[in-house]
Amino acid sequence: MSSADFTLSSPRVIELVNGGISYIEEEILQCNSCALHETVTNKVIGKGSESPKVVFIGEAPGKNEDETGIPFCGRAGKNLDEMIDYMGLSENDYAVINTIKCRPPNNRNPHVTEINACKTFLLAQISLLDPKVIILLGNTAEKAFCKNRKLDWGVAEKTDEGNVVLLKLFHPAALIYKRSRIDEQKSLIDENRPLWE
């Protein structure tokens, strides 16, 4: 079985989940499954509640995240914070993780091999956090989480495993460069409010 074929019921994912959050963090910090660990300053594990209603999945750490070890702490993070406020979520309602935990050089898009190397961590984090809603921020998060499946923007779908709802929204970084999408994003959020309220 390749890492691309891991599911929530894969033995390695179950092992990570059984170990708990601190075990997953330790395994991420020690991971050398791909070359990105050689150039990283800080691995970026996640932030937020340990029992959230909503989990946001981003793409990969950027420069600021690599320096601090905190996801979405730069300009895109401000957009995400505004989005979370608009959604009406409190600190205890959400968590933020990325598809991969190490910054790719020059902020390039993660390669498939890198996404696959981190997939067990992603699935274990989601399993432990056990959200009602997973919000995939952009296409990379969708590719990492939804193998051979394409979601429509803002259209909620059930996951293949369990009763969690998937929702694809624009990545906060995209809103920096396409301000016109901010109103569109708000409309998509308004249409889906019953999912987390």
C-alpha positions in Angstrom: 0.0 0.0 0.0 1.5 3.4 -1.0 1.1 6.4 1.3 -1.3 7.8 -1.2 -3.7 5.0 -0.4 -3.9 5.7 3.4 -7.3 6.1 4.9 -8.6 6.8 8.4 -8.6 3.1 9.0 -5.0 2.4 7.9 -2.9 0.8 10.6 -0.4 3.8 10.7 -3.2 6.3 11.0 -4.7 4.3 13.8 -1.4 4.0 15.6 -0.9 7.8 15.4 -4.5 8.4 16.7 -4.1 5.9 19.5 -0.9 7.7 20.6 -2.8 11.0 20.9 -2.0 14.6 19.9 1.4 14.8 21.7 2.5 11.6 20.0 1.5 12.9 16.5 3.4 16.1 17.2 6.5 14.2 18.2 6.2 12.0 15.1 5.9 15.1 12.9 8.9 16.7 14.5 11.0 13.6 13.9 9.7 12.9 10.4 12.2 12.7 7.5 10.0 11.0 4.9 10.6 13.6 2.3 13.4 16.1 1.5 11.5 19.1 2.9 12.7 18.3 6.4 16.3 19.3 5.3 15.4 22.9 4.6 12.7 23.6 7.2 13.2 26.0 10.1 10.1 25.0 12.0 7.6 22.3 11.2 4.0 23.7 11.4 1.7 21.3 13.1 -1.5 23.3 13.7 -3.3 25.7 16.0 -6.7 26.0 17.7 -9.2 23.8 19.6 -8.6 20.1 20.3 -12.3 19.5 19.9 -13.4 21.8 17.1 -16.7 22.0 15.2 -14.7 23.1 12.1 -11.2 22.1 10.9 -9.6 24.3 8.2 -7.0 22.6 6.0 -4.6 24.9 4.3 -1.9 24.1 1.7 1.6 24.4 3.1 3.5 26.7 5.5 4.9 29.9 4.0 7.9 32.0 5.1 6.2 33.5 8.2 4.9 30.1 9.3 8.3 28.5 8.8 9.8 31.1 11.0 7.2 30.8 13.8 5.9 27.3 13.5 2.3 28.7 13.6 0.0 28.2 10.6 -1.6 31.2 8.9 0.3 33.9 10.8 1.1 36.2 7.8 -1.1 38.2 5.4 -3.2 35.2 4.5 -3.7 34.5 8.2 -5.3 37.9 8.6 -7.8 37.0 5.9 -8.4 33.7 7.6 -9.0 35.4 10.9 -11.5 37.7 9.2 -13.2 34.7 7.6 -13.5 32.9 11.0 -15.0 36.1 12.5 -17.5 36.3 9.7 -18.4 32.7 10.2 -19.1 33.5 13.9 -16.7 30.9 15.2 -15.2 31.2 18.7 -11.7 30.1 19.7 -13.1 26.7 20.9 -14.9 26.1 17.6 -12.1 25.7 15.1 -8.6 24.3 14.4 -6.2 25.0 11.6 -3.8 22.5 10.0 -2.0 22.2 6.6 -1.7 19.3 4.1 2.0 19.3 4.7 4.0 20.4 7.8 7.2 21.7 6.1 7.6 24.8 3.9 8.4 24.0 0.3 11.4 26.1 -1.0 10.4 29.5 -2.4 6.8 28.8 -1.4 6.3 26.5 -4.4 3.3 24.2 -4.5 3.8 20.9 -2.7 4.7 18.0 -4.8 2.4 14.9 -4.8 5.2 12.9 -3.1 5.4 15.5 -0.3 1.6 15.5 0.2 1.6 11.7 0.3 4.5 11.7 2.8 2.4 13.8 5.2 -1.0 12.2 4.5 -1.0 9.9 7.6 -0.4 12.9 9.8 -3.2 14.9 8.1 -5.6 12.0 8.5 -4.6 11.3 12.1 -5.1 14.9 13.1 -8.5 15.0 11.5 -9.5 11.7 13.2 -8.4 13.0 16.6 -9.9 16.5 16.2 -13.2 14.8 15.0 -14.9 17.9 13.5 -18.4 18.2 12.1 -17.1 20.2 9.1 -13.8 20.1 7.2 -13.1 23.3 5.2 -10.6 22.7 2.4 -8.9 26.0 1.7 -8.2 25.8 -2.1 -7.2 23.2 -4.6 -4.1 21.7 -2.9 -6.1 20.9 0.2 -8.7 19.3 -1.9 -6.2 17.2 -3.8 -4.6 16.1 -0.6 -7.8 15.1 1.2 -10.0 14.0 -1.7 -8.3 11.4 -3.8 -9.8 11.3 -7.3 -12.6 13.6 -6.3 -13.4 17.2 -7.3 -15.6 19.4 -5.2 -17.5 22.4 -6.4 -16.7 25.7 -4.6 -19.0 26.1 -1.6 -21.1 23.0 -2.1 -21.1 20.8 1.0 -20.5 17.0 0.6 -20.3 14.1 3.0 -16.9 12.4 3.4 -16.4 8.9 2.2 -15.7 7.8 5.8 -18.0 9.0 8.6 -20.5 11.8 8.7 -18.2 14.7 8.4 -19.1 17.4 5.9 -16.5 18.6 3.4 -16.6 22.2 2.1 -14.2 23.8 -0.4 -13.6 27.5 -0.1 -11.1 29.9 -1.5 -7.6 29.9 0.1 -7.1 33.1 2.1 -4.0 33.9 0.1 -6.1 34.0 -3.1 -8.2 36.8 -1.5 -5.1 38.9 -1.2 -4.7 38.9 -5.0 -8.3 38.7 -6.0 -10.2 41.0 -3.7 -13.3 40.5 -5.8 -13.6 37.0 -4.4 -14.1 38.3 -0.8 -17.8 38.9 -1.4 -18.2 35.6 -3.3 -16.5 33.8 -0.3 -18.9 35.5 2.1 -21.9 34.3 0.0 -20.6 30.8 0.1 -20.2 31.0 3.9 -23.7 32.4 4.3 -25.1 29.5 2.3 -23.5 27.0 4.5 -23.9 28.5 8.0 -26.3 25.7 9.2 -23.3 23.3 9.0 -21.6 24.8 12.0 -24.2 26.9 13.8 
